[in-house]
Amino acid sequence: MTTTETPHTETSQENHVTGATVWLTGLPSAGKTTIAYELAGRLRAEGRLVEVLDGDEIREFLSAGLGFSREDRHTNVQRIGFVAELLASNGVTVLVPVIAPYEDSREAVRKRHAAQDTPYVEVHVATPVEVCSVRDVKGLYAKQAAGEISGLTGVDDPYDEPRNPDLRIESHTQTVQESAAQLFALLTERGLL
């Protein structure tokens, strides 16, 4: 007598890890990447699978050759959104500190996630341009003021502020740890951690 064995599959909730994409949008030097890495450290310490898709690294490796025209920026955001959804659908918490200045580009990423039933959270790091220009982490505001570059998001290129983000972080009024804790609390509340 032979029996047919079916492969064992993990179905209990405790064995299922939910991934999610957390997109941190905001002006250059708003604090997006700093907050993302702070949260990533906390999540890794708790044993979570986490990836940070840093905009500068993506531009260097995945989107090399793209410029900063509206079309190229849209293409860059869609590439990042595709990778983020792929990782998130496989149980990774993906933190995406990328400007993504155009609402239609961000909405296309949100729709891709919704179509795959992958959790997506949009966070607006709402630091005023005056604060960002003082921080000027990469010297972009100084270069723009000196006429060395143009097309700086929020200065001489548009930035569509999210109308209904899942979370708005006022990073200029609190510490990095407080900002990361605010985001951690939201993800916990939504059952994504």
Secondary structure, DSSP 8 states (H G I E B T S, - for coil): -----------SGGG----EEEEEE-STTSSHHHHHHHHHHHHHHTT--EEE--HHHHHHHTSTT--SSHHHHHHHHHHHHHHHHHHHTTT-EEEEE-----HHHHHHHHHHHHHTT--EEEEEE---HHHHHHH-TTSHHHHHHTTS----BTTTB-----SS-SEEE-GGGS-HHHHHHHHHHHHHHTT--
